[in-house]
Amino acid sequence: MQPESLSRAIQMSVAPVFLLAGIGALMNVFSGRLSRIVDTVKASQNGIGEPMDERTKSIYRQRMKLTIRGIGLLVMTSLLIAAVVAVMFLSVVFQLNLAAVVVPIFIVAMLLLMLASTSFLREVRLASVVINKIL
């Protein structure tokens, strides 16, 4: 293997790695929101926070489901992006045209990222319903 090939493989892998960093930041946001949901429900059950009526409990259940779904979608996205990086690296190192493999994996990863973003938006909207109820 030529040193130029290794350098090219690393260069091609940089952009998807930045995407992985962004996905990691989104996972951090999701996990923070999930912990807030759990803490609020636990506080309510222990009599520390405001008692919740059935509608509010239902909203918190929906928020938790959406948040967990979003985290799962982001995990799948990051695994697919990592696969794209690996295939691109192998493509350069072994001088193979693996575009037919990389393109569908990347497209599926982007679709999963869109679904995760949709879950996030739906969860935020549900959170605003609870806030509007209080105000």
N, CA, C and O atoms as a GROMACS GRO file, in nm:
protein
  540
    1MET      N    1   0.085  -0.119   0.000
    1MET     CA    2   0.000   0.000   0.000
    1MET      C    3   0.089   0.124   0.000
    1MET      O    4   0.187   0.132   0.074
    2GLN      N    5   0.054   0.218  -0.083
    2GLN     CA    6   0.128   0.343  -0.096
    2GLN      C    7   0.087   0.438   0.017
    2GLN      O    8  -0.029   0.440   0.057
    3PRO      N    9   0.182   0.517   0.068
    3PRO     CA   10   0.146   0.616   0.170
    3PRO      C   11   0.041   0.715   0.122
    3PRO      O   12  -0.039   0.765   0.201
    4GLU      N   13   0.041   0.743  -0.009
    4GLU     CA   14  -0.059   0.835  -0.063
    4GLU      C   15  -0.200   0.778  -0.050
    4GLU      O   16  -0.296   0.850  -0.027
    5SER      N   17  -0.209   0.646  -0.064
    5SER     CA   18  -0.339   0.581  -0.052
    5SER      C   19  -0.393   0.594   0.090
    5SER      O   20  -0.511   0.621   0.110
    6LEU      N   21  -0.306   0.574   0.186
    6LEU     CA   22  -0.347   0.587   0.326
    6LEU      C   23  -0.389   0.730   0.356
    6LEU      O   24  -0.489   0.754   0.424
    7SER      N   25  -0.312   0.826   0.306
    7SER     CA   26  -0.346   0.966   0.326
    7SER      C   27  -0.481   0.999   0.264
    7SER      O   28  -0.561   1.071   0.324
    8ARG      N   29  -0.506   0.949   0.145
    8ARG     CA   30  -0.634   0.973   0.077
    8ARG      C   31  -0.749   0.909   0.152
    8ARG      O   32  -0.857   0.968   0.164
    9ALA      N   33  -0.727   0.788   0.204
    9ALA     CA   34  -0.831   0.720   0.281
    9ALA      C   35  -0.868   0.799   0.406
    9ALA      O   36  -0.985   0.811   0.441
   10ILE      N   37  -0.768   0.851   0.471
   10ILE     CA   38  -0.794   0.930   0.592
   10ILE      C   39  -0.868   1.058   0.556
   10ILE      O   40  -0.961   1.098   0.626
   11GLN      N   41  -0.828   1.124   0.447
   11GLN     CA   42  -0.897   1.246   0.404
   11GLN      C   43  -1.044   1.219   0.372
   11GLN      O   44  -1.131   1.299   0.407
   12MET      N   45  -1.071   1.109   0.307
   12MET     CA   46  -1.210   1.077   0.270
   12MET      C   47  -1.294   1.042   0.393
   12MET      O   48  -1.417   1.055   0.390
   13SER      N   49  -1.230   1.000   0.499
   13SER     CA   50  -1.303   0.958   0.619
   13SER      C   51  -1.332   1.073   0.713
   13SER      O   52  -1.410   1.056   0.808
   14VAL      N   53  -1.273   1.189   0.691
   14VAL     CA   54  -1.287   1.300   0.784
   14VAL      C   55  -1.430   1.354   0.791
   14VAL      O   56  -1.482   1.373   0.901
   15ALA      N   57  -1.493   1.378   0.678
   15ALA     CA   58  -1.629   1.435   0.679
   15ALA      C   59  -1.729   1.348   0.754
   15ALA      O   60  -1.804   1.401   0.837
   16PRO      N   61  -1.734   1.217   0.728
   16PRO     CA   62  -1.827   1.135   0.806
   16PRO      C   63  -1.795   1.131   0.955
   16PRO      O   64  -1.885   1.114   1.037
   17VAL      N   65  -1.669   1.148   0.990
   17VAL     CA   66  -1.633   1.150   1.132
   17VAL      C   67  -1.688   1.275   1.198
   17VAL      O   68  -1.731   1.270   1.313
   18PHE      N   69  -1.687   1.388   1.127
   18PHE     CA   70  -1.749   1.509   1.181
   18PHE      C   71  -1.899   1.488   1.198
   18PHE      O   72  -1.958   1.536   1.295
   19LEU      N   73  -1.959   1.417   1.106
   19LEU     CA   74  -2.101   1.384   1.118
   19LEU      C   75  -2.125   1.300   1.244
   19LEU      O   76  -2.224   1.321   1.314
   20LEU      N   77  -2.036   1.207   1.272
   20LEU     CA   78  -2.048   1.126   1.394
   20LEU      C   79  -2.040   1.214   1.519
   20LEU      O   80  -2.109   1.189   1.617
   21ALA      N   81  -1.955   1.316   1.515
   21ALA     CA   82  -1.945   1.407   1.630
   21ALA      C   83  -2.077   1.482   1.650
   21ALA      O   84  -2.121   1.501   1.764
   22GLY      N   85  -2.139   1.525   1.541
   22GLY     CA   86  -2.268   1.592   1.551
   22GLY      C   87  -2.376   1.500   1.605
   22GLY      O   88  -2.460   1.542   1.684
   23ILE      N   89  -2.374   1.376   1.561
   23ILE     CA   90  -2.472   1.278   1.609
   23ILE      C   91  -2.450   1.253   1.758
   23ILE      O   92  -2.546   1.238   1.834
   24GLY      N   93  -2.324   1.250   1.800
   24GLY     CA   94  -2.295   1.234   1.943
   24GLY      C   95  -2.352   1.350   2.024
   24GLY      O   96  -2.404   1.329   2.134
   25ALA      N   97  -2.342   1.470   1.970
   25ALA     CA   98  -2.398   1.587   2.040
   25ALA      C   99  -2.551   1.575   2.050
   25ALA      O  100  -2.609   1.608   2.153
   26LEU      N  101  -2.614   1.529   1.942
   26LEU     CA  102  -2.760   1.508   1.946
   26LEU      C  103  -2.797   1.401   2.050
   26LEU      O  104  -2.896   1.416   2.121
   27MET      N  105  -2.718   1.294   2.057
   27MET     CA  106  -2.744   1.190   2.157
   27MET      C  107  -2.735   1.248   2.298
   27MET      O  108  -2.813   1.212   2.386
   28ASN      N  109  -2.640   1.338   2.318
   28ASN     CA  110  -2.626   1.404   2.447
   28ASN      C  111  -2.751   1.484   2.481
   28ASN      O  112  -2.797   1.482   2.595
   29VAL      N  113  -2.806   1.555   2.383
   29VAL     CA  114  -2.928   1.632   2.404
   29VAL      C  115  -3.044   1.538   2.438
   29VAL      O  116  -3.119   1.563   2.532
   30PHE      N  117  -3.058   1.430   2.361
   30PHE     CA  118  -3.165   1.334   2.386
   30PHE      C  119  -3.153   1.273   2.526
   30PHE      O  120  -3.252   1.264   2.598
   31SER      N  121  -3.033   1.232   2.563
   31SER     CA  122  -3.018   1.168   2.694
   31SER      C  123  -3.044   1.267   2.807
   31SER      O  124  -3.096   1.230   2.912
   32GLY      N  125  -3.007   1.394   2.787
   32GLY     CA  126  -3.038   1.496   2.887
   32GLY      C  127  -3.188   1.515   2.903
   32GLY      O  128  -3.238   1.529   3.014
   33ARG      N  129  -3.258   1.516   2.791
   33ARG     CA  130  -3.404   1.532   2.797
   33ARG      C  131  -3.468   1.410   2.863
   33ARG      O  132  -3.562   1.423   2.942
   34LEU      N  133  -3.416   1.291   2.831
   34LEU     CA  134  -3.469   1.169   2.892
   34LEU      C  135  -3.450   1.171   3.043
   34LEU      O  136  -3.540   1.134   3.118
   35SER      N  137  -3.333   1.213   3.088
   35SER     CA  138  -3.310   1.216   3.233
   35SER      C  139  -3.400   1.318   3.302
   35SER      O  140  -3.444   1.296   3.414
   36ARG      N  141  -3.428   1.429   3.234
   36ARG     CA  142  -3.521   1.527   3.292
   36ARG      C  143  -3.663   1.470   3.302
   36ARG      O  144  -3.732   1.493   3.401
   37ILE      N  145  -3.704   1.397   3.200
   37ILE     CA  146  -3.837   1.334   3.202
   37ILE      C  147  -3.846   1.237   3.318
   37ILE      O  148  -3.941   1.240   3.396
   38VAL      N  149  -3.746   1.150   3.329
   38VAL     CA  150  -3.745   1.049   3.436
   38VAL      C  151  -3.744   1.117   3.573
   38VAL      O  152  -3.818   1.077   3.663
   39ASP      N  153  -3.660   1.218   3.591
   39ASP     CA  154  -3.652   1.288   3.720
   39ASP      C  155  -3.784   1.353   3.757
   39ASP      O  156  -3.826   1.348   3.873
   40THR      N  157  -3.851   1.414   3.659
   40THR     CA  158  -3.979   1.480   3.686
   40THR      C  159  -4.085   1.380   3.728
   40THR      O  160  -4.160   1.404   3.823
   41VAL      N  161  -4.091   1.267   3.658
   41VAL     CA  162  -4.190   1.164   3.691
   41VAL      C  163  -4.162   1.105   3.829
   41VAL      O  164  -4.254   1.086   3.909
   42LYS      N  165  -4.036   1.076   3.858
   42LYS     CA  166  -4.000   1.021   3.990
   42LYS      C  167  -4.034   1.119   4.101
   42LYS      O  168  -4.086   1.079   4.205
   43ALA      N  169  -4.005   1.247   4.080
   43ALA     CA  170  -4.035   1.348   4.181
   43ALA      C  171  -4.185   1.355   4.206
   43ALA      O  172  -4.229   1.368   4.320
   44SER      N  173  -4.262   1.347   4.100
   44SER     CA  174  -4.408   1.350   4.114
   44SER      C  175  -4.459   1.228   4.190
   44SER      O  176  -4.547   1.239   4.275
   45GLN      N  177  -4.402   1.112   4.160
   45GLN     CA  178  -4.444   0.989   4.227
   45GLN      C  179  -4.406   0.988   4.374
   45GLN      O  180  -4.476   0.930   4.457
   46ASN      N  181  -4.294   1.052   4.407
   46ASN     CA  182  -4.247   1.056   4.546
   46ASN      C  183  -4.308   1.171   4.626
   46ASN      O  184  -4.273   1.191   4.742
   47GLY      N  185  -4.397   1.246   4.564
   47GLY     CA  186  -4.464   1.354   4.633
   47GLY      C  187  -4.380   1.480   4.644
   47GLY      O  188  -4.418   1.574   4.715
   48ILE      N  189  -4.267   1.485   4.576
   48ILE     CA  190  -4.180   1.602   4.584
   48ILE      C  191  -4.229   1.709   4.487
   48ILE      O  192  -4.236   1.827   4.522
   49GLY      N  193  -4.262   1.670   4.366
   49GLY     CA  194  -4.306   1.764   4.264
   49GLY      C  195  -4.458   1.773   4.262
   49GLY      O  196  -4.528   1.722   4.350
   50GLU      N  197  -4.505   1.840   4.159
   50GLU     CA  198  -4.649   1.853   4.139
   50GLU      C  199  -4.710   1.717   4.107
   50GLU      O  200  -4.652   1.640   4.030
   51PRO      N  201  -4.825   1.685   4.166
   51PRO     CA  202  -4.891   1.560   4.126
   51PRO      C  203  -4.939   1.571   3.981
   51PRO      O  204  -4.977   1.678   3.935
   52MET      N  205  -4.935   1.457   3.911
   52MET     CA  206  -4.972   1.457   3.769
   52MET      C  207  -5.108   1.392   3.749
   52MET      O  208  -5.138   1.288   3.807
   53ASP      N  209  -5.190   1.457   3.665
   53ASP     CA  210  -5.314   1.393   3.626
   53ASP      C  211  -5.283   1.290   3.516
   53ASP      O  212  -5.170   1.282   3.469
   54GLU      N  213  -5.383   1.214   3.476
   54GLU     CA  214  -5.361   1.107   3.378
   54GLU      C  215  -5.315   1.160   3.242
   54GLU      O  216  -5.233   1.098   3.175
   55ARG      N  217  -5.367   1.275   3.202
   55ARG     CA  218  -5.326   1.332   3.073
   55ARG      C  219  -5.178   1.369   3.074
   55ARG      O  220  -5.106   1.343   2.977
   56THR      N  221  -5.134   1.429   3.183
   56THR     CA  222  -4.992   1.467   3.194
   56THR      C  223  -4.903   1.343   3.197
   56THR      O  224  -4.798   1.340   3.135
   57LYS      N  225  -4.946   1.241   3.270
   57LYS     CA  226  -4.870   1.115   3.273
   57LYS      C  227  -4.859   1.056   3.133
   57LYS      O  228  -4.754   1.006   3.093
   58SER      N  229  -4.968   1.062   3.060
   58SER     CA  230  -4.969   1.010   2.924
   58SER      C  231  -4.871   1.087   2.836
   58SER      O  232  -4.800   1.028   2.755
   59ILE      N  233  -4.868   1.219   2.851
   59ILE     CA  234  -4.776   1.301   2.773
   59ILE      C  235  -4.631   1.266   2.808
   59ILE      O  236  -4.546   1.256   2.719
   60TYR      N  237  -4.603   1.247   2.937
   60TYR     CA  238  -4.466   1.210   2.976
   60TYR      C  239  -4.428   1.072   2.922
   60TYR      O  240  -4.313   1.050   2.884
   61ARG      N  241  -4.524   0.979   2.919
   61ARG     CA  242  -4.495   0.847   2.860
   61ARG      C  243  -4.462   0.861   2.711
   61ARG      O  244  -4.368   0.800   2.662
   62GLN      N  245  -4.542   0.943   2.641
   62GLN     CA  246  -4.517   0.966   2.498
   62GLN      C  247  -4.381   1.032   2.477
   62GLN      O  248  -4.307   0.996   2.386
   63ARG      N  249  -4.349   1.129   2.561
   63ARG     CA  250  -4.220   1.197   2.549
   63ARG      C  251  -4.105   1.098   2.570
   63ARG      O  252  -4.005   1.103   2.498
   64MET      N  253  -4.119   1.011   2.668
   64MET     CA  254  -4.015   0.913   2.695
   64MET      C  255  -3.999   0.818   2.577
   64MET      O  256  -3.887   0.786   2.537
   65LYS      N  257  -4.110   0.772   2.521
   65LYS     CA  258  -4.104   0.682   2.404
   65LYS      C  259  -4.035   0.750   2.286
   65LYS      O  260  -3.950   0.691   2.220
   66LEU      N  261  -4.072   0.874   2.260
   66LEU     CA  262  -4.012   0.947   2.148
   66LEU      C  263  -3.862   0.969   2.170
   66LEU      O  264  -3.783   0.959   2.076
   67THR      N  265  -3.824   0.998   2.293
   67THR     CA  266  -3.684   1.021   2.324
   67THR      C  267  -3.604   0.892   2.308
   67THR      O  268  -3.496   0.893   2.250
   68ILE      N  269  -3.656   0.783   2.360
   68ILE     CA  270  -3.587   0.654   2.347
   68ILE      C  271  -3.580   0.613   2.200
   68ILE      O  272  -3.478   0.562   2.155
   69ARG      N  273  -3.687   0.635   2.126
   69ARG     CA  274  -3.686   0.604   1.982
   69ARG      C  275  -3.580   0.689   1.911
   69ARG      O  276  -3.506   0.637   1.827
   70GLY      N  277  -3.572   0.817   1.945
   70GLY     CA  278  -3.473   0.904   1.884
   70GLY      C  279  -3.330   0.859   1.914
   70GLY      O  280  -3.244   0.862   1.826
   71ILE      N  281  -3.306   0.817   2.036
   71ILE     CA  282  -3.173   0.767   2.073
   71ILE      C  283  -3.141   0.642   1.993
   71ILE      O  284  -3.030   0.627   1.942
   72GLY      N  285  -3.237   0.551   1.983
   72GLY     CA  286  -3.216   0.429   1.905
   72GLY      C  287  -3.186   0.459   1.758
   72GLY      O  288  -3.099   0.397   1.698
   73LEU      N  289  -3.259   0.554   1.702
   73LEU     CA  290  -3.236   0.592   1.562
   73LEU      C  291  -3.098   0.654   1.544
   73LEU      O  292  -3.031   0.630   1.444
   74LEU      N  293  -3.056   0.734   1.642
   74LEU     CA  294  -2.923   0.795   1.633
   74LEU      C  295  -2.813   0.690   1.646
   74LEU      O  296  -2.709   0.700   1.580
   75VAL      N  297  -2.835   0.591   1.731
   75VAL     CA  298  -2.736   0.483   1.744
   75VAL      C  299  -2.724   0.408   1.612
   75VAL      O  300  -2.613   0.381   1.565
   76MET      N  301  -2.838   0.375   1.551
   76MET     CA  302  -2.834   0.306   1.421
   76MET      C  303  -2.766   0.393   1.316
   76MET      O  304  -2.689   0.343   1.233
   77THR      N  305  -2.794   0.524   1.318
   77THR     CA  306  -2.730   0.616   1.224
   77THR      C  307  -2.579   0.616   1.243
   77THR      O  308  -2.504   0.609   1.145
   78SER      N  309  -2.534   0.624   1.367
   78SER     CA  310  -2.390   0.628   1.391
   78SER      C  311  -2.323   0.498   1.349
   78SER      O  312  -2.210   0.500   1.300
   79LEU      N  313  -2.390   0.385   1.369
   79LEU     CA  314  -2.332   0.258   1.324
   79LEU      C  315  -2.320   0.254   1.171
   79LEU      O  316  -2.220   0.207   1.118
   80LEU      N  317  -2.421   0.304   1.102
   80LEU     CA  318  -2.415   0.308   0.956
   80LEU      C  319  -2.307   0.404   0.905
   80LEU      O  320  -2.238   0.374   0.808
   81ILE      N  321  -2.294   0.519   0.971
   81ILE     CA  322  -2.189   0.614   0.931
   81ILE      C  323  -2.052   0.553   0.955
   81ILE      O  324  -1.961   0.570   0.874
   82ALA      N  325  -2.036   0.482   1.066
   82ALA     CA  326  -1.909   0.414   1.092
   82ALA      C  327  -1.882   0.309   0.984
   82ALA      O  328  -1.768   0.291   0.941
   83ALA      N  329  -1.987   0.240   0.940
   83ALA     CA  330  -1.971   0.143   0.831
   83ALA      C  331  -1.929   0.213   0.702
   83ALA      O  332  -1.847   0.161   0.627
   84VAL      N  333  -1.986   0.331   0.676
   84VAL     CA  334  -1.948   0.408   0.557
   84VAL      C  335  -1.799   0.442   0.563
   84VAL      O  336  -1.727   0.428   0.464
   85VAL      N  337  -1.753   0.487   0.679
   85VAL     CA  338  -1.611   0.521   0.695
   85VAL      C  339  -1.525   0.398   0.669
   85VAL      O  340  -1.424   0.407   0.598
   86ALA      N  341  -1.563   0.285   0.726
   86ALA     CA  342  -1.485   0.162   0.708
   86ALA      C  343  -1.481   0.119   0.562
   86ALA      O  344  -1.376   0.083   0.509
   87VAL      N  345  -1.597   0.123   0.495
   87VAL     CA  346  -1.602   0.082   0.354
   87VAL      C  347  -1.523   0.180   0.267
   87VAL      O  348  -1.453   0.137   0.175
   88MET      N  349  -1.534   0.309   0.294
   88MET     CA  350  -1.457   0.407   0.217
   88MET      C  351  -1.307   0.385   0.236
   88MET      O  352  -1.230   0.392   0.140
   89PHE      N  353  -1.268   0.358   0.358
   89PHE     CA  354  -1.127   0.333   0.387
   89PHE      C  355  -1.080   0.209   0.310
   89PHE      O  356  -0.974   0.211   0.247
   90LEU      N  357  -1.158   0.102   0.317
   90LEU     CA  358  -1.122  -0.020   0.244
   90LEU      C  359  -1.119   0.003   0.094
   90LEU      O  360  -1.034  -0.052   0.023
   91SER      N  361  -1.212   0.084   0.045
   91SER     CA  362  -1.219   0.115  -0.097
   91SER      C  363  -1.090   0.180  -0.146
   91SER      O  364  -1.039   0.146  -0.253
   92VAL      N  365  -1.039   0.273  -0.068
   92VAL     CA  366  -0.916   0.342  -0.108
   92VAL      C  367  -0.795   0.250  -0.092
   92VAL      O  368  -0.711   0.242  -0.181
   93VAL      N  369  -0.786   0.182   0.021
   93VAL     CA  370  -0.670   0.098   0.048
   93VAL      C  371  -0.657  -0.014  -0.056
   93VAL      O  372  -0.548  -0.041  -0.106
   94PHE      N  373  -0.768  -0.080  -0.087
   94PHE     CA  374  -0.763  -0.192  -0.181
   94PHE      C  375  -0.797  -0.151  -0.325
   94PHE      O  376  -0.809  -0.236  -0.414
   95GLN      N  377  -0.813  -0.020  -0.347
   95GLN     CA  378  -0.842   0.034  -0.479
   95GLN      C  379  -0.962  -0.036  -0.545
   95GLN      O  380  -0.955  -0.085  -0.658
   96LEU      N  381  -1.070  -0.038  -0.469
   96LEU     CA  382  -1.196  -0.096  -0.517
   96LEU      C  383  -1.299   0.015  -0.530
   96LEU      O  384  -1.297   0.112  -0.456
   97ASN      N  385  -1.389  -0.001  -0.625
   97ASN     CA  386  -1.499   0.093  -0.638
   97ASN      C  387  -1.617   0.035  -0.560
   97ASN      O  388  -1.690  -0.051  -0.608
   98LEU      N  389  -1.634   0.085  -0.438
   98LEU     CA  390  -1.742   0.036  -0.352
   98LEU      C  391  -1.853   0.139  -0.337
   98LEU      O  392  -1.926   0.139  -0.238
   99ALA      N  393  -1.866   0.227  -0.435
   99ALA     CA  394  -1.970   0.330  -0.430
   99ALA      C  395  -2.109   0.267  -0.422
   99ALA      O  396  -2.199   0.322  -0.358
  100ALA      N  397  -2.127   0.154  -0.486
  100ALA     CA  398  -2.257   0.085  -0.483
  100ALA      C  399  -2.292   0.036  -0.342
  100ALA      O  400  -2.408   0.009  -0.313
  101VAL      N  401  -2.192   0.026  -0.256
  101VAL     CA  402  -2.215  -0.014  -0.116
  101VAL      C  403  -2.231   0.111  -0.029
  101VAL      O  404  -2.319   0.117   0.056
  102VAL      N  405  -2.143   0.210  -0.051
  102VAL     CA  406  -2.141   0.329   0.033
  102VAL      C  407  -2.269   0.412   0.017
  102VAL      O  408  -2.326   0.456   0.117
  103VAL      N  409  -2.313   0.433  -0.105
  103VAL     CA  410  -2.427   0.522  -0.130
  103VAL      C  411  -2.555   0.476  -0.059
  103VAL      O  412  -2.617   0.556   0.010
  104PRO      N  413  -2.597   0.349  -0.073
  104PRO     CA  414  -2.720   0.310  -0.002
  104PRO      C  415  -2.706   0.314   0.150
  104PRO      O  416  -2.802   0.348   0.220
  105ILE      N  417  -2.588   0.279   0.201
  105ILE     CA  418  -2.568   0.285   0.347
  105ILE      C  419  -2.582   0.429   0.394
  105ILE      O  420  -2.647   0.456   0.495
  106PHE      N  421  -2.520   0.521   0.322
  106PHE     CA  422  -2.526   0.662   0.360
  106PHE      C  423  -2.668   0.717   0.352
  106PHE      O  424  -2.712   0.792   0.439
  107ILE      N  425  -2.740   0.679   0.246
  107ILE     CA  426  -2.879   0.726   0.231
  107ILE      C  427  -2.966   0.674   0.346
  107ILE      O  428  -3.046   0.749   0.401
  108VAL      N  429  -2.951   0.549   0.382
  108VAL     CA  430  -3.028   0.494   0.495
  108VAL      C  431  -2.991   0.566   0.623
  108VAL      O  432  -3.078   0.596   0.705
  109ALA      N  433  -2.862   0.595   0.642
  109ALA     CA  434  -2.818   0.669   0.761
  109ALA      C  435  -2.885   0.806   0.768
  109ALA      O  436  -2.930   0.848   0.874
  110MET      N  437  -2.892   0.875   0.654
  110MET     CA  438  -2.956   1.007   0.652
  110MET      C  439  -3.106   0.998   0.678
  110MET      O  440  -3.163   1.086   0.743
  111LEU      N  441  -3.169   0.894   0.627
  111LEU     CA  442  -3.312   0.874   0.655
  111LEU      C  443  -3.335   0.851   0.804
  111LEU      O  444  -3.430   0.905   0.862
  112LEU      N  445  -3.249   0.771   0.866
  112LEU     CA  446  -3.260   0.747   1.010
  112LEU      C  447  -3.237   0.876   1.089
  112LEU      O  448  -3.303   0.900   1.190
  113LEU      N  449  -3.143   0.957   1.043
  113LEU     CA  450  -3.118   1.085   1.109
  113LEU      C  451  -3.240   1.177   1.098
  113LEU      O  452  -3.273   1.248   1.192
  114MET      N  453  -3.306   1.175   0.983
  114MET     CA  454  -3.429   1.254   0.966
  114MET      C  455  -3.539   1.204   1.060
  114MET      O  456  -3.612   1.284   1.119
  115LEU      N  457  -3.551   1.073   1.073
  115LEU     CA  458  -3.652   1.017   1.166
  115LEU      C  459  -3.620   1.055   1.310
  115LEU      O  460  -3.710   1.086   1.387
  116ALA      N  461  -3.492   1.053   1.346
  116ALA     CA  462  -3.452   1.093   1.481
  116ALA      C  463  -3.486   1.239   1.505
  116ALA      O  464  -3.533   1.276   1.612
  117SER      N  465  -3.462   1.322   1.405
  117SER     CA  466  -3.494   1.465   1.417
  117SER      C  467  -3.644   1.486   1.431
  117SER      O  468  -3.689   1.574   1.505
  118THR      N  469  -3.721   1.406   1.360
  118THR     CA  470  -3.867   1.413   1.371
  118THR      C  471  -3.912   1.372   1.511
  118THR      O  472  -4.002   1.435   1.569
  119SER      N  473  -3.851   1.269   1.566
  119SER     CA  474  -3.883   1.228   1.704
  119SER      C  475  -3.851   1.341   1.801
  119SER      O  476  -3.928   1.367   1.894
  120PHE      N  477  -3.738   1.407   1.780
  120PHE     CA  478  -3.699   1.518   1.866
  120PHE      C  479  -3.802   1.630   1.859
  120PHE      O  480  -3.844   1.684   1.961
  121LEU      N  481  -3.843   1.666   1.738
  121LEU     CA  482  -3.942   1.772   1.722
  121LEU      C  483  -4.074   1.736   1.789
  121LEU      O  484  -4.135   1.819   1.857
  122ARG      N  485  -4.118   1.613   1.772
  122ARG     CA  486  -4.244   1.570   1.835
  122ARG      C  487  -4.233   1.574   1.987
  122ARG      O  488  -4.328   1.614   2.055
  123GLU      N  489  -4.117   1.534   2.041
  123GLU     CA  490  -4.098   1.536   2.187
  123GLU      C  491  -4.099   1.679   2.239
  123GLU      O  492  -4.157   1.706   2.344
  124VAL      N  493  -4.035   1.770   2.168
  124VAL     CA  494  -4.032   1.910   2.209
  124VAL      C  495  -4.173   1.970   2.206
  124VAL      O  496  -4.210   2.047   2.294
  125ARG      N  497  -4.248   1.933   2.106
  125ARG     CA  498  -4.388   1.983   2.098
  125ARG      C  499  -4.471   1.931   2.214
  125ARG      O  500  -4.553   2.005   2.270
  126LEU      N  501  -4.451   1.805   2.251
  126LEU     CA  502  -4.524   1.751   2.366
  126LEU      C  503  -4.481   1.822   2.495
  126LEU      O  504  -4.564   1.849   2.582
  127ALA      N  505  -4.353   1.852   2.507
  127ALA     CA  506  -4.305   1.924   2.625
  127ALA      C  507  -4.371   2.062   2.633
  127ALA      O  508  -4.403   2.109   2.742
  128SER      N  509  -4.390   2.125   2.518
  128SER     CA  510  -4.454   2.256   2.518
  128SER      C  511  -4.600   2.248   2.558
  128SER      O  512  -4.656   2.344   2.612
  129VAL      N  513  -4.663   2.134   2.531
  129VAL     CA  514  -4.803   2.117   2.574
  129VAL      C  515  -4.811   2.120   2.726
  129VAL      O  516  -4.902   2.182   2.782
  130VAL      N  517  -4.717   2.053   2.793
  130VAL     CA  518  -4.716   2.052   2.940
  130VAL      C  519  -4.685   2.192   2.992
  130VAL      O  520  -4.748   2.236   3.088
  131ILE      N  521  -4.592   2.261   2.930
  131ILE     CA  522  -4.556   2.397   2.974
  131ILE      C  523  -4.675   2.491   2.956
  131ILE      O  524  -4.705   2.570   3.045
  132ASN      N  525  -4.742   2.482   2.842
  132ASN     CA  526  -4.858   2.569   2.818
  132ASN      C  527  -4.969   2.541   2.916
  132ASN      O  528  -5.045   2.631   2.951
  133LYS      N  529  -4.980   2.417   2.961
  133LYS     CA  530  -5.083   2.380   3.059
  133LYS      C  531  -5.054   2.448   3.193
  133LYS      O  532  -5.147   2.488   3.263
  134ILE      N  533  -4.926   2.460   3.227
  134ILE     CA  534  -4.887   2.521   3.355
  134ILE      C  535  -4.905   2.673   3.350
  134ILE      O  536  -4.950   2.734   3.446
  135LEU      N  537  -4.868   2.731   3.236
  135LEU     CA  538  -4.872   2.879   3.226
  135LEU      C  539  -5.009   2.929   3.206
  135LEU      O  540  -5.030   3.050   3.195
   0.00000   0.00000   0.00000
